[in-house]
Amino acid sequence: MRATASITASLAALAIAGCGNPSSNSTGTGTSSGGASATSTTASVGRCRTVRLPRPKPAPHLRAPTLRLNPKRSYLVTVVTNCGTFSFTLDVKQSPKTSASFYSLVQRGFYDGLIFHRVAAGFVIQGGDPTQTGAGGPGYTVVEAPPKNTQYVEGDVAMAKTETQPAGASGSQFFIVTAANATASAGLTPVYAQLGKVVSGMKVVQTIGKLPTNPPDDGDPTKPVVMRSVTVTASLPHVN
């Protein structure tokens, strides 16, 4: 699905999980059971261990957080999956509200046991929907439009939204760019709230991005990719 319109609709679908009503049909399956329900077996898919699909959860009705993160600190999100572990930093200075919302959800354990419900080959991987429908989220929306010159390149983490929502709208669904330059190759426009940047484990992200899907090339992974745990640590910058 390389046409600009198709990709835009797909990204809208991945954003719907955290934002509200989808503007197009979703092909994703975000899950939010408990991480413990994803039981490992001896089989594997590429570098991914085969696990059971956690049960979906109903979308909660949380209130938008009011906390503010310290822009002088660095915040590292670590995502442990059955395909390996990767980490990304939160872009607190550029996206304080979006970062604070994501941080709050992580602290609640919201993402533990969720799955990456969409893999678009050579484009993005998407997760964060507790309902596995592609339309679930936390029950609130945060709006923080990115700069108009924003580009989304490999390793960038951003929040999804529907086509009808304003620029920078987000809930809980997020995507990670696996394309070398999604803005140039896929026609992404700067309307998705920036969240952060992968700083370790990009090979794990690319492994997930190469898994077979149904339908092919852009859909649900044929084997579950479960976020066993998602944690965040804060630290002060080193001073020489």
C-alpha positions, -999 to 999 in steps of 0.1 A, spaced: 0 0 0 23 27 -13 -2 52 -27 -3 84 -6 -41 81 0 -39 45 11 -10 51 35 -28 82 49 -59 61 56 -38 34 71 -21 58 95 -54 72 104 -65 37 113 -36 32 135 -42 65 152 -78 57 158 -70 35 187 -60 64 209 -80 91 193 -116 80 188 -136 73 157 -118 58 127 -119 76 94 -113 44 75 -116 7 82 -89 -7 104 -68 -37 97 -51 -38 131 -54 -58 162 -42 -40 193 -45 -61 225 -45 -52 261 -47 -82 283 -20 -89 308 16 -96 298 15 -129 318 -12 -143 294 13 -143 266 27 -177 272 58 -187 253 61 -219 232 91 -235 215 81 -223 181 94 -191 166 88 -168 137 121 -154 124 136 -140 156 102 -138 174 91 -164 199 56 -176 193 32 -166 221 -5 -168 227 -27 -138 217 -38 -120 248 -74 -113 252 -86 -79 242 -97 -54 268 -126 -29 266 -114 6 260 -111 24 293 -124 59 301 -94 75 316 -90 112 321 -62 131 303 -32 135 326 -23 169 340 13 161 350 42 178 333 76 161 327 108 178 335 124 190 302 158 188 318 155 151 323 157 124 296 130 98 296 138 63 281 109 40 272 119 3 271 96 -21 253 101 -58 259 84 -80 232 85 -116 222 106 -104 192 132 -87 215 137 -54 233 139 -19 219 140 15 236 132 51 226 135 84 241 106 108 247 108 141 229 97 161 260 109 195 247 92 193 213 61 174 225 55 180 262 18 171 263 22 141 241 51 128 261 34 133 294 3 114 282 24 85 270 44 85 302 12 85 323 -1 55 304 31 36 308 31 43 345 -4 28 347 8 -4 330 -16 5 301 7 -10 274 17 -42 292 2 -71 273 -8 -51 242 2 -61 208 15 -46 176 -17 -50 156 -5 -36 123 26 -41 103 30 -22 70 60 -36 51 87 -11 46 67 16 63 56 14 99 46 -9 128 17 1 150 5 -7 185 -13 6 215 -49 -5 210 -64 -24 240 -94 -36 220 -76 -52 191 -100 -35 167 -78 -6 156 -103 18 172 -95 16 209 -77 40 231 -75 55 266 -107 74 265 -92 108 260 -75 128 233 -44 150 235 -37 176 207 -2 188 201 5 197 164 40 190 152 61 217 134 50 220 97 85 210 86 84 177 105 96 146 86 92 110 97 122 89 91 134 55 102 132 50 140 109 80 146 80 73 170 48 92 165 12 91 176 -17 81 152 -49 99 145 -79 97 123 -82 118 91 -110 139 107 -90 148 138 -68 179 140 -31 178 135 -13 163 165 -43 145 180 -35 113 198 -47 88 223 -27 56 230 -19 42 196 16 49 183 37 39 153 74 35 146 87 43 111 106 14 95 111 32 61 144 50 56 124 82 48 87 78 51 80 114 43 96 112 9 87 76 1 52 73 15 38 108 13 34 113 51 23 148 60 34 165 92 1 160 111 12 132 135 23 142 170 60 134 176 67 111 205 104 102 203 132 83 186 144 47 188 179 47 204 184 10 207 170 -22 193 161 -9 159 169 -44 145 141 -57 167 117 -31 152 128 -40 117 123 -77 125 87 -70 135 83 -49 104 92 -78 82 67 -103 97 41 -118 74 7 -102 77 -30 -108 68 -37 -92 44 -2 -94 30 21 -63 33 -2 -43 55 -23 -59 81 -23 -80 113 9 -100 119 0 -136 114 17 -144 147 11 -121 177 37 -95 186 31 -89 223 45 -60 244 53 -80 275 63 -49 294 67 -12 288 86 8 313 100 43 314 131 56 333 140 92 339 176 105 343 194 138 345 218 146 317 255 140 323 275 171 331 312 170 320 
